[in-house]
């Protein structure tokens, strides 16, 4: 998906969760996630290969594209149905400020 996003690609509704630090009453804090907004997104499975000990292994991830502007950043969570996607990095895919692409990994709950 470089350049223009096809009509209908942003068809998955995801919930954007941001981390919030809450005092625990003992001098520390616990991190919880609160819903910030709901976004229409294009959700694509992505895979990359790498080598370790002279053997090839795959790295599975999820690429999520949403309309900009938004507050999506690394460390946030996207909830897609029952899936929990941890945002590892974000970028502007076409350099024009129209979309935000997030590289995510799926967390097991």
Gaussian input, Z-matrix of N, CA and C with variables (Angstrom, degrees):
# hf/3-21g

backbone

0 1
 N
 C     1     B1
 C     2     B2     1     A1
 N     3     B3     2     A2     1     D1
 C     4     B4     3     A3     2     D2
 C     5     B5     4     A4     3     D3
 N     6     B6     5     A5     4     D4
 C     7     B7     6     A6     5     D5
 C     8     B8     7     A7     6     D6
 N     9     B9     8     A8     7     D7
 C    10    B10     9     A9     8     D8
 C    11    B11    10    A10     9     D9
 N    12    B12    11    A11    10    D10
 C    13    B13    12    A12    11    D11
 C    14    B14    13    A13    12    D12
 N    15    B15    14    A14    13    D13
 C    16    B16    15    A15    14    D14
 C    17    B17    16    A16    15    D15
 N    18    B18    17    A17    16    D16
 C    19    B19    18    A18    17    D17
 C    20    B20    19    A19    18    D18
 N    21    B21    20    A20    19    D19
 C    22    B22    21    A21    20    D20
 C    23    B23    22    A22    21    D21
 N    24    B24    23    A23    22    D22
 C    25    B25    24    A24    23    D23
 C    26    B26    25    A25    24    D24
 N    27    B27    26    A26    25    D25
 C    28    B28    27    A27    26    D26
 C    29    B29    28    A28    27    D27
 N    30    B30    29    A29    28    D28
 C    31    B31    30    A30    29    D29
 C    32    B32    31    A31    30    D30
 N    33    B33    32    A32    31    D31
 C    34    B34    33    A33    32    D32
 C    35    B35    34    A34    33    D33
 N    36    B36    35    A35    34    D34
 C    37    B37    36    A36    35    D35
 C    38    B38    37    A37    36    D36
 N    39    B39    38    A38    37    D37
 C    40    B40    39    A39    38    D38
 C    41    B41    40    A40    39    D39
 N    42    B42    41    A41    40    D40
 C    43    B43    42    A42    41    D41
 C    44    B44    43    A43    42    D42
 N    45    B45    44    A44    43    D43
 C    46    B46    45    A45    44    D44
 C    47    B47    46    A46    45    D45
 N    48    B48    47    A47    46    D46
 C    49    B49    48    A48    47    D47
 C    50    B50    49    A49    48    D48
 N    51    B51    50    A50    49    D49
 C    52    B52    51    A51    50    D50
 C    53    B53    52    A52    51    D51
 N    54    B54    53    A53    52    D52
 C    55    B55    54    A54    53    D53
 C    56    B56    55    A55    54    D54
 N    57    B57    56    A56    55    D55
 C    58    B58    57    A57    56    D56
 C    59    B59    58    A58    57    D57
 N    60    B60    59    A59    58    D58
 C    61    B61    60    A60    59    D59
 C    62    B62    61    A61    60    D60
 N    63    B63    62    A62    61    D61
 C    64    B64    63    A63    62    D62
 C    65    B65    64    A64    63    D63
 N    66    B66    65    A65    64    D64
 C    67    B67    66    A66    65    D65
 C    68    B68    67    A67    66    D66
 N    69    B69    68    A68    67    D67
 C    70    B70    69    A69    68    D68
 C    71    B71    70    A70    69    D69
 N    72    B72    71    A71    70    D70
 C    73    B73    72    A72    71    D71
 C    74    B74    73    A73    72    D72
 N    75    B75    74    A74    73    D73
 C    76    B76    75    A75    74    D74
 C    77    B77    76    A76    75    D75
 N    78    B78    77    A77    76    D76
 C    79    B79    78    A78    77    D77
 C    80    B80    79    A79    78    D78
 N    81    B81    80    A80    79    D79
 C    82    B82    81    A81    80    D80
 C    83    B83    82    A82    81    D81
 N    84    B84    83    A83    82    D82
 C    85    B85    84    A84    83    D83
 C    86    B86    85    A85    84    D84
 N    87    B87    86    A86    85    D85
 C    88    B88    87    A87    86    D86
 C    89    B89    88    A88    87    D87
 N    90    B90    89    A89    88    D88
 C    91    B91    90    A90    89    D89
 C    92    B92    91    A91    90    D90
 N    93    B93    92    A92    91    D91
 C    94    B94    93    A93    92    D92
 C    95    B95    94    A94    93    D93
 N    96    B96    95    A95    94    D94
 C    97    B97    96    A96    95    D95
 C    98    B98    97    A97    96    D96
 N    99    B99    98    A98    97    D97
 C   100   B100    99    A99    98    D98
 C   101   B101   100   A100    99    D99
 N   102   B102   101   A101   100   D100
 C   103   B103   102   A102   101   D101
 C   104   B104   103   A103   102   D102
 N   105   B105   104   A104   103   D103
 C   106   B106   105   A105   104   D104
 C   107   B107   106   A106   105   D105
 N   108   B108   107   A107   106   D106
 C   109   B109   108   A108   107   D107
 C   110   B110   109   A109   108   D108
 N   111   B111   110   A110   109   D109
 C   112   B112   111   A111   110   D110
 C   113   B113   112   A112   111   D111
 N   114   B114   113   A113   112   D112
 C   115   B115   114   A114   113   D113
 C   116   B116   115   A115   114   D114
 N   117   B117   116   A116   115   D115
 C   118   B118   117   A117   116   D116
 C   119   B119   118   A118   117   D117
 N   120   B120   119   A119   118   D118
 C   121   B121   120   A120   119   D119
 C   122   B122   121   A121   120   D120
 N   123   B123   122   A122   121   D121
 C   124   B124   123   A123   122   D122
 C   125   B125   124   A124   123   D123
 N   126   B126   125   A125   124   D124
 C   127   B127   126   A126   125   D125
 C   128   B128   127   A127   126   D126
 N   129   B129   128   A128   127   D127
 C   130   B130   129   A129   128   D128
 C   131   B131   130   A130   129   D129
 N   132   B132   131   A131   130   D130
 C   133   B133   132   A132   131   D131
 C   134   B134   133   A133   132   D132
 N   135   B135   134   A134   133   D133
 C   136   B136   135   A135   134   D134
 C   137   B137   136   A136   135   D135
 N   138   B138   137   A137   136   D136
 C   139   B139   138   A138   137   D137
 C   140   B140   139   A139   138   D138
 N   141   B141   140   A140   139   D139
 C   142   B142   141   A141   140   D140
 C   143   B143   142   A142   141   D141
 N   144   B144   143   A143   142   D142
 C   145   B145   144   A144   143   D143
 C   146   B146   145   A145   144   D144
 N   147   B147   146   A146   145   D145
 C   148   B148   147   A147   146   D146
 C   149   B149   148   A148   147   D147
 N   150   B150   149   A149   148   D148
 C   151   B151   150   A150   149   D149
 C   152   B152   151   A151   150   D150
 N   153   B153   152   A152   151   D151
 C   154   B154   153   A153   152   D152
 C   155   B155   154   A154   153   D153
 N   156   B156   155   A155   154   D154
 C   157   B157   156   A156   155   D155
 C   158   B158   157   A157   156   D156
 N   159   B159   158   A158   157   D157
 C   160   B160   159   A159   158   D158
 C   161   B161   160   A160   159   D159
 N   162   B162   161   A161   160   D160
 C   163   B163   162   A162   161   D161
 C   164   B164   163   A163   162   D162
 N   165   B165   164   A164   163   D163
 C   166   B166   165   A165   164   D164
 C   167   B167   166   A166   165   D165
 N   168   B168   167   A167   166   D166
 C   169   B169   168   A168   167   D167
 C   170   B170   169   A169   168   D168
 N   171   B171   170   A170   169   D169
 C   172   B172   171   A171   170   D170
 C   173   B173   172   A172   171   D171
 N   174   B174   173   A173   172   D172
 C   175   B175   174   A174   173   D173
 C   176   B176   175   A175   174   D174
 N   177   B177   176   A176   175   D175
 C   178   B178   177   A177   176   D176
 C   179   B179   178   A178   177   D177
 N   180   B180   179   A179   178   D178
 C   181   B181   180   A180   179   D179
 C   182   B182   181   A181   180   D180
 N   183   B183   182   A182   181   D181
 C   184   B184   183   A183   182   D182
 C   185   B185   184   A184   183   D183
 N   186   B186   185   A185   184   D184
 C   187   B187   186   A186   185   D185
 C   188   B188   187   A187   186   D186
 N   189   B189   188   A188   187   D187
 C   190   B190   189   A189   188   D188
 C   191   B191   190   A190   189   D189
 N   192   B192   191   A191   190   D190
 C   193   B193   192   A192   191   D191
 C   194   B194   193   A193   192   D192
 N   195   B195   194   A194   193   D193
 C   196   B196   195   A195   194   D194
 C   197   B197   196   A196   195   D195
 N   198   B198   197   A197   196   D196
 C   199   B199   198   A198   197   D197
 C   200   B200   199   A199   198   D198
 N   201   B201   200   A200   199   D199
 C   202   B202   201   A201   200   D200
 C   203   B203   202   A202   201   D201
 N   204   B204   203   A203   202   D202
 C   205   B205   204   A204   203   D203
 C   206   B206   205   A205   204   D204
 N   207   B207   206   A206   205   D205
 C   208   B208   207   A207   206   D206
 C   209   B209   208   A208   207   D207
 N   210   B210   209   A209   208   D208
 C   211   B211   210   A210   209   D209
 C   212   B212   211   A211   210   D210
 N   213   B213   212   A212   211   D211
 C   214   B214   213   A213   212   D212
 C   215   B215   214   A214   213   D213
 N   216   B216   215   A215   214   D214
 C   217   B217   216   A216   215   D215
 C   218   B218   217   A217   216   D216
 N   219   B219   218   A218   217   D217
 C   220   B220   219   A219   218   D218
 C   221   B221   220   A220   219   D219
 N   222   B222   221   A221   220   D220
 C   223   B223   222   A222   221   D221
 C   224   B224   223   A223   222   D222
 N   225   B225   224   A224   223   D223
 C   226   B226   225   A225   224   D224
 C   227   B227   226   A226   225   D225
 N   228   B228   227   A227   226   D226
 C   229   B229   228   A228   227   D227
 C   230   B230   229   A229   228   D228
 N   231   B231   230   A230   229   D229
 C   232   B232   231   A231   230   D230
 C   233   B233   232   A232   231   D231
 N   234   B234   233   A233   232   D232
 C   235   B235   234   A234   233   D233
 C   236   B236   235   A235   234   D234
 N   237   B237   236   A236   235   D235
 C   238   B238   237   A237   236   D236
 C   239   B239   238   A238   237   D237
 N   240   B240   239   A239   238   D238
 C   241   B241   240   A240   239   D239
 C   242   B242   241   A241   240   D240
 N   243   B243   242   A242   241   D241
 C   244   B244   243   A243   242   D242
 C   245   B245   244   A244   243   D243
 N   246   B246   245   A245   244   D244
 C   247   B247   246   A246   245   D245
 C   248   B248   247   A247   246   D246
 N   249   B249   248   A248   247   D247
 C   250   B250   249   A249   248   D248
 C   251   B251   250   A250   249   D249
 N   252   B252   251   A251   250   D250
 C   253   B253   252   A252   251   D251
 C   254   B254   253   A253   252   D252
 N   255   B255   254   A254   253   D253
 C   256   B256   255   A255   254   D254
 C   257   B257   256   A256   255   D255
 N   258   B258   257   A257   256   D256
 C   259   B259   258   A258   257   D257
 C   260   B260   259   A259   258   D258
 N   261   B261   260   A260   259   D259
 C   262   B262   261   A261   260   D260
 C   263   B263   262   A262   261   D261
 N   264   B264   263   A263   262   D262
 C   265   B265   264   A264   263   D263
 C   266   B266   265   A265   264   D264
 N   267   B267   266   A266   265   D265
 C   268   B268   267   A267   266   D266
 C   269   B269   268   A268   267   D267
 N   270   B270   269   A269   268   D268
 C   271   B271   270   A270   269   D269
 C   272   B272   271   A271   270   D270
 N   273   B273   272   A272   271   D271
 C   274   B274   273   A273   272   D272
 C   275   B275   274   A274   273   D273
 N   276   B276   275   A275   274   D274
 C   277   B277   276   A276   275   D275
 C   278   B278   277   A277   276   D276
 N   279   B279   278   A278   277   D277
 C   280   B280   279   A279   278   D278
 C   281   B281   280   A280   279   D279
 N   282   B282   281   A281   280   D280
 C   283   B283   282   A282   281   D281
 C   284   B284   283   A283   282   D282
 N   285   B285   284   A284   283   D283
 C   286   B286   285   A285   284   D284
 C   287   B287   286   A286   285   D285
 N   288   B288   287   A287   286   D286
 C   289   B289   288   A288   287   D287
 C   290   B290   289   A289   288   D288
 N   291   B291   290   A290   289   D289
 C   292   B292   291   A291   290   D290
 C   293   B293   292   A292   291   D291
 N   294   B294   293   A293   292   D292
 C   295   B295   294   A294   293   D293
 C   296   B296   295   A295   294   D294
 N   297   B297   296   A296   295   D295
 C   298   B298   297   A297   296   D296
 C   299   B299   298   A298   297   D297
 N   300   B300   299   A299   298   D298
 C   301   B301   300   A300   299   D299
 C   302   B302   301   A301   300   D300
 N   303   B303   302   A302   301   D301
 C   304   B304   303   A303   302   D302
 C   305   B305   304   A304   303   D303
 N   306   B306   305   A305   304   D304
 C   307   B307   306   A306   305   D305
 C   308   B308   307   A307   306   D306
 N   309   B309   308   A308   307   D307
 C   310   B310   309   A309   308   D308
 C   311   B311   310   A310   309   D309
 N   312   B312   311   A311   310   D310
 C   313   B313   312   A312   311   D311
 C   314   B314   313   A313   312   D312
 N   315   B315   314   A314   313   D313
 C   316   B316   315   A315   314   D314
 C   317   B317   316   A316   315   D315
 N   318   B318   317   A317   316   D316
 C   319   B319   318   A318   317   D317
 C   320   B320   319   A319   318   D318
 N   321   B321   320   A320   319   D319
 C   322   B322   321   A321   320   D320
 C   323   B323   322   A322   321   D321
 N   324   B324   323   A323   322   D322
 C   325   B325   324   A324   323   D323
 C   326   B326   325   A325   324   D324

   B1=1.4311
   B2=1.5146
   B3=1.2511
   B4=1.4586
   B5=1.5162
   B6=1.3271
   B7=1.4469
   B8=1.5146
   B9=1.3376
   B10=1.4582
   B11=1.5242
   B12=1.3012
   B13=1.4588
   B14=1.5290
   B15=1.3306
   B16=1.4649
   B17=1.5307
   B18=1.3291
   B19=1.4570
   B20=1.5221
   B21=1.2790
   B22=1.4586
   B23=1.5131
   B24=1.3312
   B25=1.4691
   B26=1.5282
   B27=1.3244
   B28=1.4659
   B29=1.5322
   B30=1.3255
   B31=1.4659
   B32=1.5252
   B33=1.3140
   B34=1.4641
   B35=1.5245
   B36=1.3250
   B37=1.4564
   B38=1.5279
   B39=1.3398
   B40=1.4601
   B41=1.5284
   B42=1.3196
   B43=1.4621
   B44=1.5175
   B45=1.3233
   B46=1.4670
   B47=1.5257
   B48=1.3289
   B49=1.4637
   B50=1.5253
   B51=1.3236
   B52=1.4643
   B53=1.5266
   B54=1.3542
   B55=1.4644
   B56=1.5266
   B57=1.3360
   B58=1.4609
   B59=1.5210
   B60=1.3283
   B61=1.4592
   B62=1.5263
   B63=1.3345
   B64=1.4656
   B65=1.5277
   B66=1.3564
   B67=1.4703
   B68=1.5285
   B69=1.3338
   B70=1.4657
   B71=1.5306
   B72=1.3351
   B73=1.4554
   B74=1.5157
   B75=1.3267
   B76=1.4635
   B77=1.5259
   B78=1.3270
   B79=1.4538
   B80=1.5135
   B81=1.2935
   B82=1.4644
   B83=1.5171
   B84=1.2914
   B85=1.4574
   B86=1.5166
   B87=1.3039
   B88=1.4609
   B89=1.5231
   B90=1.3005
   B91=1.4569
   B92=1.5202
   B93=1.3234
   B94=1.4556
   B95=1.5222
   B96=1.3021
   B97=1.4591
   B98=1.5178
   B99=1.3317
   B100=1.4592
   B101=1.5242
   B102=1.3280
   B103=1.4627
   B104=1.5225
   B105=1.3252
   B106=1.4595
   B107=1.5230
   B108=1.3156
   B109=1.4541
   B110=1.5220
   B111=1.3196
   B112=1.4633
   B113=1.5146
   B114=1.3179
   B115=1.4595
   B116=1.5241
   B117=1.3329
   B118=1.4594
   B119=1.5163
   B120=1.3258
   B121=1.4636
   B122=1.5209
   B123=1.3241
   B124=1.4637
   B125=1.5203
   B126=1.3192
   B127=1.4640
   B128=1.5176
   B129=1.3448
   B130=1.4631
   B131=1.5203
   B132=1.2998
   B133=1.4615
   B134=1.5240
   B135=1.3047
   B136=1.4619
   B137=1.5170
   B138=1.2922
   B139=1.4644
   B140=1.5184
   B141=1.2977
   B142=1.4574
   B143=1.5159
   B144=1.2937
   B145=1.4563
   B146=1.5101
   B147=1.3011
   B148=1.4596
   B149=1.5227
   B150=1.3133
   B151=1.4572
   B152=1.5207
   B153=1.3227
   B154=1.4620
   B155=1.5137
   B156=1.3146
   B157=1.4655
   B158=1.5258
   B159=1.3306
   B160=1.4654
   B161=1.5213
   B162=1.3228
   B163=1.4601
   B164=1.5188
   B165=1.3016
   B166=1.4587
   B167=1.5288
   B168=1.3358
   B169=1.4634
   B170=1.5231
   B171=1.3068
   B172=1.4609
   B173=1.5123
   B174=1.3000
   B175=1.4564
   B176=1.5242
   B177=1.3014
   B178=1.4585
   B179=1.5172
   B180=1.2874
   B181=1.4523
   B182=1.5105
   B183=1.3047
   B184=1.4512
   B185=1.5176
   B186=1.3269
   B187=1.4636
   B188=1.5299
   B189=1.3386
   B190=1.4604
   B191=1.5237
   B192=1.3345
   B193=1.4598
   B194=1.5231
   B195=1.3405
   B196=1.4675
   B197=1.5227
   B198=1.3230
   B199=1.4629
   B200=1.5233
   B201=1.3099
   B202=1.4619
   B203=1.5258
   B204=1.3029
   B205=1.4534
   B206=1.5259
   B207=1.3007
   B208=1.4587
   B209=1.5228
   B210=1.3058
   B211=1.4673
   B212=1.5214
   B213=1.3101
   B214=1.4575
   B215=1.5294
   B216=1.3413
   B217=1.4679
   B218=1.5234
   B219=1.3172
   B220=1.4677
   B221=1.5250
   B222=1.3255
   B223=1.4556
   B224=1.5180
   B225=1.3305
   B226=1.4592
   B227=1.5264
   B228=1.3142
   B229=1.4631
   B230=1.5252
   B231=1.3237
   B232=1.4593
   B233=1.5206
   B234=1.3155
   B235=1.4615
   B236=1.5279
   B237=1.3292
   B238=1.4684
   B239=1.5212
   B240=1.3267
   B241=1.4623
   B242=1.5172
   B243=1.3306
   B244=1.4669
   B245=1.5210
   B246=1.3235
   B247=1.4669
   B248=1.5224
   B249=1.3272
   B250=1.4643
   B251=1.5236
   B252=1.3424
   B253=1.4581
   B254=1.5255
   B255=1.3252
   B256=1.4615
   B257=1.5255
   B258=1.3269
   B259=1.4637
   B260=1.5232
   B261=1.3378
   B262=1.4659
   B263=1.5194
   B264=1.3349
   B265=1.4629
   B266=1.5201
   B267=1.3340
   B268=1.4635
   B269=1.5142
   B270=1.3332
   B271=1.4622
   B272=1.5228
   B273=1.3193
   B274=1.4607
   B275=1.5260
   B276=1.3388
   B277=1.4637
   B278=1.5224
   B279=1.3297
   B280=1.4632
   B281=1.5244
   B282=1.3332
   B283=1.4596
   B284=1.5192
   B285=1.3210
   B286=1.4618
   B287=1.5227
   B288=1.3277
   B289=1.4531
   B290=1.5175
   B291=1.3244
   B292=1.4649
   B293=1.5230
   B294=1.3276
   B295=1.4573
   B296=1.5232
   B297=1.3245
   B298=1.4592
   B299=1.5152
   B300=1.3224
   B301=1.4643
   B302=1.5164
   B303=1.3204
   B304=1.4642
   B305=1.5185
   B306=1.3219
   B307=1.4597
   B308=1.5232
   B309=1.3249
   B310=1.4648
   B311=1.5202
   B312=1.3170
   B313=1.4622
   B314=1.5185
   B315=1.3220
   B316=1.4594
   B317=1.5152
   B318=1.3277
   B319=1.4608
   B320=1.5155
   B321=1.3107
   B322=1.4608
   B323=1.5181
   B324=1.3190
   B325=1.4684
   B326=1.5109
   A1=110.69
   A2=117.94
   A3=119.41
   A4=107.86
   A5=117.13
   A6=120.13
   A7=110.97
   A8=114.85
   A9=120.29
   A10=111.32
   A11=115.30
   A12=121.96
   A13=106.41
   A14=118.38
   A15=120.02
   A16=111.95
   A17=115.30
   A18=120.40
   A19=108.29
   A20=117.04
   A21=121.71
   A22=114.49
   A23=118.10
   A24=120.08
   A25=111.23
   A26=117.02
   A27=121.41
   A28=108.76
   A29=116.44
   A30=120.55
   A31=114.27
   A32=117.23
   A33=120.83
   A34=109.10
   A35=116.37
   A36=120.58
   A37=108.82
   A38=116.67
   A39=121.85
   A40=108.97
   A41=115.71
   A42=121.53
   A43=108.39
   A44=115.90
   A45=122.84
   A46=108.17
   A47=116.51
   A48=122.85
   A49=108.93
   A50=117.12
   A51=121.89
   A52=109.37
   A53=117.28
   A54=120.00
   A55=111.68
   A56=115.30
   A57=122.06
   A58=107.05
   A59=116.11
   A60=121.29
   A61=109.03
   A62=115.68
   A63=121.84
   A64=108.47
   A65=118.13
   A66=119.74
   A67=110.61
   A68=115.53
   A69=119.32
   A70=112.95
   A71=117.99
   A72=121.04
   A73=114.19
   A74=118.19
   A75=122.44
   A76=111.39
   A77=117.10
   A78=121.45
   A79=113.83
   A80=117.85
   A81=121.94
   A82=110.24
   A83=114.89
   A84=120.12
   A85=109.30
   A86=115.10
   A87=120.05
   A88=107.77
   A89=115.54
   A90=120.88
   A91=108.73
   A92=115.37
   A93=121.44
   A94=107.86
   A95=116.31
   A96=120.80
   A97=109.19
   A98=116.17
   A99=121.72
   A100=109.16
   A101=115.72
   A102=120.90
   A103=109.61
   A104=115.47
   A105=121.52
   A106=109.72
   A107=116.52
   A108=120.97
   A109=110.43
   A110=115.09
   A111=121.43
   A112=106.88
   A113=116.30
   A114=122.04
   A115=110.30
   A116=115.67
   A117=120.26
   A118=106.66
   A119=116.05
   A120=120.20
   A121=112.03
   A122=114.40
   A123=122.54
   A124=105.45
   A125=116.95
   A126=121.82
   A127=108.09
   A128=116.26
   A129=121.82
   A130=109.92
   A131=115.68
   A132=119.89
   A133=107.17
   A134=116.89
   A135=120.42
   A136=108.25
   A137=115.06
   A138=119.85
   A139=108.54
   A140=114.96
   A141=121.37
   A142=107.30
   A143=115.53
   A144=119.16
   A145=111.06
   A146=115.57
   A147=121.03
   A148=108.04
   A149=115.15
   A150=120.17
   A151=109.68
   A152=115.93
   A153=122.14
   A154=107.01
   A155=116.28
   A156=121.24
   A157=111.16
   A158=115.54
   A159=123.61
   A160=113.30
   A161=117.08
   A162=121.09
   A163=109.12
   A164=115.23
   A165=120.59
   A166=109.31
   A167=115.57
   A168=119.56
   A169=108.21
   A170=116.54
   A171=121.34
   A172=112.22
   A173=114.60
   A174=121.81
   A175=106.82
   A176=117.34
   A177=120.84
   A178=109.88
   A179=115.52
   A180=120.78
   A181=109.62
   A182=115.23
   A183=121.57
   A184=107.48
   A185=115.91
   A186=121.73
   A187=106.85
   A188=116.49
   A189=122.14
   A190=108.20
   A191=116.79
   A192=121.90
   A193=108.90
   A194=116.55
   A195=122.61
   A196=108.95
   A197=115.63
   A198=119.75
   A199=110.48
   A200=115.91
   A201=121.77
   A202=107.08
   A203=122.32
   A204=126.13
   A205=111.22
   A206=114.84
   A207=122.27
   A208=107.28
   A209=117.09
   A210=120.86
   A211=111.91
   A212=117.68
   A213=122.61
   A214=110.79
   A215=116.69
   A216=120.95
   A217=109.61
   A218=115.91
   A219=121.19
   A220=109.17
   A221=116.01
   A222=121.53
   A223=113.30
   A224=116.83
   A225=121.00
   A226=109.98
   A227=116.00
   A228=123.39
   A229=108.14
   A230=116.53
   A231=121.86
   A232=107.34
   A233=117.14
   A234=122.41
   A235=106.44
   A236=116.26
   A237=122.64
   A238=107.69
   A239=116.51
   A240=120.51
   A241=108.91
   A242=116.45
   A243=120.33
   A244=112.00
   A245=117.27
   A246=121.32
   A247=110.49
   A248=115.74
   A249=122.87
   A250=106.62
   A251=116.60
   A252=122.40
   A253=109.79
   A254=116.97
   A255=122.10
   A256=108.75
   A257=116.73
   A258=121.94
   A259=108.56
   A260=116.24
   A261=121.20
   A262=112.31
   A263=117.50
   A264=121.40
   A265=108.88
   A266=116.31
   A267=121.26
   A268=109.34
   A269=116.01
   A270=120.84
   A271=109.32
   A272=115.61
   A273=123.47
   A274=105.85
   A275=119.27
   A276=120.69
   A277=115.46
   A278=118.86
   A279=119.05
   A280=113.28
   A281=117.60
   A282=121.25
   A283=114.22
   A284=117.63
   A285=120.61
   A286=113.21
   A287=117.45
   A288=120.78
   A289=115.02
   A290=117.54
   A291=120.14
   A292=112.78
   A293=116.73
   A294=121.80
   A295=110.16
   A296=115.67
   A297=122.50
   A298=106.87
   A299=116.36
   A300=121.26
   A301=107.86
   A302=115.93
   A303=122.03
   A304=109.28
   A305=115.84
   A306=121.27
   A307=105.83
   A308=116.08
   A309=121.59
   A310=111.06
   A311=114.83
   A312=120.78
   A313=106.63
   A314=114.59
   A315=119.20
   A316=109.88
   A317=116.17
   A318=121.62
   A319=109.17
   A320=115.69
   A321=120.97
   A322=108.14
   A323=116.70
   A324=120.03
   A325=111.12
   D1=70.79
   D2=175.68
   D3=-102.95
   D4=144.05
   D5=-178.48
   D6=79.35
   D7=-130.66
   D8=-176.05
   D9=-72.60
   D10=139.02
   D11=175.74
   D12=-90.12
   D13=127.00
   D14=-178.95
   D15=-62.26
   D16=149.10
   D17=176.78
   D18=-59.94
   D19=133.57
   D20=179.28
   D21=91.02
   D22=-6.68
   D23=-179.81
   D24=-69.38
   D25=-33.75
   D26=-179.51
   D27=-86.91
   D28=69.19
   D29=-173.15
   D30=-114.18
   D31=1.86
   D32=179.79
   D33=-104.66
   D34=128.69
   D35=178.56
   D36=-89.32
   D37=120.52
   D38=179.56
   D39=-120.14
   D40=151.34
   D41=176.42
   D42=-104.45
   D43=126.39
   D44=-179.79
   D45=-89.51
   D46=120.66
   D47=178.64
   D48=-113.38
   D49=131.79
   D50=179.73
   D51=-114.59
   D52=145.59
   D53=179.67
   D54=-73.91
   D55=140.37
   D56=177.06
   D57=-132.56
   D58=130.53
   D59=178.65
   D60=-87.12
   D61=125.14
   D62=-178.01
   D63=-118.75
   D64=126.21
   D65=178.14
   D66=-58.87
   D67=138.56
   D68=-177.97
   D69=-95.82
   D70=-0.38
   D71=178.16
   D72=87.48
   D73=-4.81
   D74=-179.69
   D75=-119.10
   D76=20.84
   D77=179.59
   D78=91.56
   D79=-3.86
   D80=178.64
   D81=-112.65
   D82=-164.06
   D83=179.31
   D84=-148.98
   D85=152.49
   D86=173.56
   D87=-118.08
   D88=149.31
   D89=-178.68
   D90=-100.76
   D91=126.00
   D92=173.84
   D93=-122.84
   D94=163.03
   D95=179.78
   D96=-112.71
   D97=132.39
   D98=178.63
   D99=-118.07
   D100=147.06
   D101=179.27
   D102=-69.64
   D103=128.51
   D104=179.19
   D105=-98.43
   D106=-50.55
   D107=178.64
   D108=-163.46
   D109=173.70
   D110=175.77
   D111=-113.73
   D112=135.76
   D113=-174.08
   D114=-128.63
   D115=145.43
   D116=170.37
   D117=-85.97
   D118=132.99
   D119=-171.69
   D120=-139.75
   D121=156.40
   D122=166.94
   D123=-98.03
   D124=123.32
   D125=-177.33
   D126=-115.82
   D127=120.34
   D128=-178.10
   D129=-128.58
   D130=137.17
   D131=172.30
   D132=-73.89
   D133=139.72
   D134=176.38
   D135=-134.10
   D136=152.25
   D137=179.82
   D138=-140.72
   D139=146.08
   D140=176.49
   D141=-133.22
   D142=150.23
   D143=179.01
   D144=-107.44
   D145=154.83
   D146=177.74
   D147=-151.08
   D148=168.56
   D149=178.65
   D150=-117.79
   D151=138.07
   D152=174.64
   D153=-144.45
   D154=129.77
   D155=-177.99
   D156=52.95
   D157=42.16
   D158=178.50
   D159=61.02
   D160=20.40
   D161=175.53
   D162=-123.42
   D163=143.60
   D164=179.28
   D165=-85.17
   D166=137.80
   D167=174.03
   D168=-138.02
   D169=157.17
   D170=-177.10
   D171=-101.24
   D172=147.64
   D173=175.40
   D174=-116.66
   D175=111.94
   D176=-179.53
   D177=-90.20
   D178=141.66
   D179=177.78
   D180=-150.96
   D181=-178.56
   D182=179.21
   D183=-132.07
   D184=132.06
   D185=177.41
   D186=-105.73
   D187=123.04
   D188=-177.58
   D189=-119.60
   D190=127.70
   D191=178.93
   D192=-117.05
   D193=128.77
   D194=179.20
   D195=-129.77
   D196=162.68
   D197=175.83
   D198=-71.90
   D199=143.73
   D200=174.49
   D201=-96.89
   D202=162.38
   D203=-3.73
   D204=-80.89
   D205=149.68
   D206=174.82
   D207=-154.34
   D208=177.52
   D209=-176.69
   D210=-107.14
   D211=19.03
   D212=-177.80
   D213=-65.26
   D214=132.06
   D215=179.74
   D216=-151.63
   D217=168.24
   D218=178.27
   D219=-59.35
   D220=139.26
   D221=-178.08
   D222=99.79
   D223=-14.18
   D224=177.79
   D225=-82.28
   D226=172.24
   D227=178.90
   D228=-124.11
   D229=139.81
   D230=170.22
   D231=-113.14
   D232=127.42
   D233=178.28
   D234=-100.97
   D235=117.23
   D236=-179.61
   D237=-119.93
   D238=94.38
   D239=-173.51
   D240=65.43
   D241=-120.74
   D242=177.93
   D243=-93.77
   D244=-1.76
   D245=-178.91
   D246=-85.32
   D247=145.11
   D248=176.82
   D249=-118.99
   D250=112.26
   D251=-175.69
   D252=-107.97
   D253=118.04
   D254=178.63
   D255=-86.93
   D256=123.34
   D257=-179.37
   D258=-77.03
   D259=121.59
   D260=179.28
   D261=-100.27
   D262=-30.22
   D263=-179.68
   D264=-159.40
   D265=152.73
   D266=175.48
   D267=-130.79
   D268=154.97
   D269=176.80
   D270=-154.67
   D271=167.36
   D272=173.94
   D273=-98.65
   D274=106.34
   D275=-170.31
   D276=-65.78
   D277=-28.94
   D278=-178.77
   D279=-115.42
   D280=1.48
   D281=177.02
   D282=72.97
   D283=11.76
   D284=-177.47
   D285=-111.21
   D286=1.02
   D287=177.10
   D288=75.48
   D289=17.71
   D290=-178.70
   D291=-89.90
   D292=-30.65
   D293=-175.55
   D294=-134.49
   D295=159.73
   D296=170.22
   D297=-123.32
   D298=129.39
   D299=176.84
   D300=-107.61
   D301=131.84
   D302=179.49
   D303=-116.30
   D304=130.79
   D305=172.79
   D306=-94.28
   D307=122.06
   D308=-172.89
   D309=-125.54
   D310=159.84
   D311=168.96
   D312=-124.10
   D313=143.92
   D314=-177.99
   D315=-81.30
   D316=129.95
   D317=177.92
   D318=-95.44
   D319=141.75
   D320=176.03
   D321=-86.71
   D322=131.66
   D323=-179.23
   D324=-111.65

